[in-house]
Amino acid sequence: MSTAARFDEIVHAPNRLQICAILSAVSSADFAAVREGLGVADSVLSKHIRVLHEAGYIDVRKSTCASRVRTSMSMTAAGRAAYDGHLAALRAIVSNEGFHADGCRGDWLAQPPGLEGTPASA
Amino acid sequence: MASLSVMESHEGPGRPATEMAPGEAASAISAIDASRSWLADRIIAPGWYHLAFGVLAGSAIAEAEIRNWALFGWSVTAYTAGCSALAWWNQRRVGVAMEYFDCRTRAVFAGHVLTLSGLIAIACWLGLDRGTHGAFLAAGALAVPLTVAFGRWTDKLLRTRLQASW
């Protein structure tokens, strides 16, 4: 199944991209596990989670187990679509197909005047 | 041409469409790859995990050699409780929940169950019908490496799936 390439600014930040990469592969993940995967401080991860949550890309759940609060998160359908689209956009850029940041394939790597006909990545 | 660095954070609406060099996109994809590899490594159980399952299964089977069915009932209960405890501990260790079973891992699991069932059936036939001594002990001993092999096979499939699914 192919996904429409769509560059997503929210997903694109390195830490958020990694969060999405982890969450897209699992049903849910604990805060501690994701923090360990990214190697960042609690505050940094919280900030990125808040951005993704406010965008509707992830769900955050808190549960209490043995008087300890456990935070887990999972990717929403919208988040999965945004991540898949962003990944397709990255692949399109890598394969030099040309991609426009508004989500449309096209002459994103178009040449400046006078350089037409030369490879876009040159 | 302005180029978008993958090391930058982009927040806020209205940021103009920005270009990214193929090399930077490749770096972002490499970061995704690294995250998936980390996740695969985390999900793969430690070596002793499958051995513990094997010892639990092997003990329950081998215990039938005593021919004490009340004790056998307790050993099956201990096996169930032990498996549950191991699975719970592993879930806590990994810190993620995922669909462990797809068509391949389900097939491996079914193969494991059928193999152990066959082993028990042969042990019953030899030990109970033909009076062969040590049939359950042998079956229990065989169950340990079989369980380890099936467990590692499942781990390998999980790793492949995690690394390939993006």
Contacts between the chains, C-beta under 8 A, distances in Angstrom:
chain1	res1	chain2	res2	distance
A	7	B	17	8.0
A	7	B	20	7.9
A	9	B	10	4.7
A	9	B	11	7.5
A	9	B	15	6.2
A	10	B	11	7.8
A	12	B	4	8.0
A	12	B	6	7.7
A	12	B	10	5.7
A	12	B	28	7.5
A	13	B	8	7.7
A	13	B	9	4.4
A	13	B	10	5.9
A	13	B	11	7.3
A	14	B	6	5.8
A	14	B	7	6.3
A	14	B	9	7.6
A	14	B	28	7.4
A	14	B	31	6.2
A	15	B	9	7.9
A	17	B	28	6.1
A	17	B	31	6.2
A	17	B	32	6.5
A	18	B	31	6.0
A	18	B	32	7.2
A	18	B	34	8.0
A	18	B	35	4.5
A	21	B	31	7.6
A	21	B	32	4.3
A	21	B	35	4.0
A	21	B	36	6.0
A	21	B	39	8.0
A	21	B	166	6.6
A	22	B	35	5.5
A	22	B	36	7.8
A	22	B	38	7.9
A	22	B	39	5.6
A	22	B	96	7.7
A	24	B	166	6.9
A	25	B	36	6.4
A	25	B	39	5.9
A	25	B	98	7.0
A	25	B	162	5.5
A	25	B	165	6.0
A	25	B	166	7.3
A	26	B	39	7.3
A	26	B	96	4.4
A	26	B	97	6.4
A	26	B	98	4.1
A	27	B	96	7.7
A	27	B	97	4.5
A	27	B	98	5.3
A	27	B	99	6.4
A	28	B	96	6.8
A	28	B	97	4.8
A	29	B	95	6.4
A	29	B	96	4.3
A	29	B	97	7.6
A	30	B	95	3.9
A	30	B	96	6.9
A	32	B	95	5.8
A	33	B	42	7.1
A	33	B	94	7.0
A	33	B	95	3.0
A	33	B	96	5.6
A	36	B	95	7.8
A	37	B	35	6.3
A	37	B	38	5.2
A	37	B	39	6.8
A	37	B	42	7.4
A	51	B	11	6.8
A	72	B	97	7.9
A	87	B	29	7.6
A	87	B	32	7.1
A	87	B	166	6.5
A	90	B	25	4.4
A	90	B	28	5.4
A	90	B	29	5.4
A	91	B	25	7.8
A	91	B	29	7.1
A	93	B	20	5.6
A	93	B	21	7.9
A	93	B	22	5.4
A	93	B	25	3.8
A	94	B	22	5.2
A	94	B	25	4.8
A	94	B	26	5.0
A	94	B	29	6.4
A	96	B	22	5.8
A	100	B	17	7.0
A	101	B	17	3.4
A	101	B	18	6.2
A	101	B	19	7.4
A	102	B	17	5.9
A	108	B	19	6.6
A	109	B	19	7.3
A	112	B	1	7.3
A	121	B	21	7.4
A	121	B	22	5.3
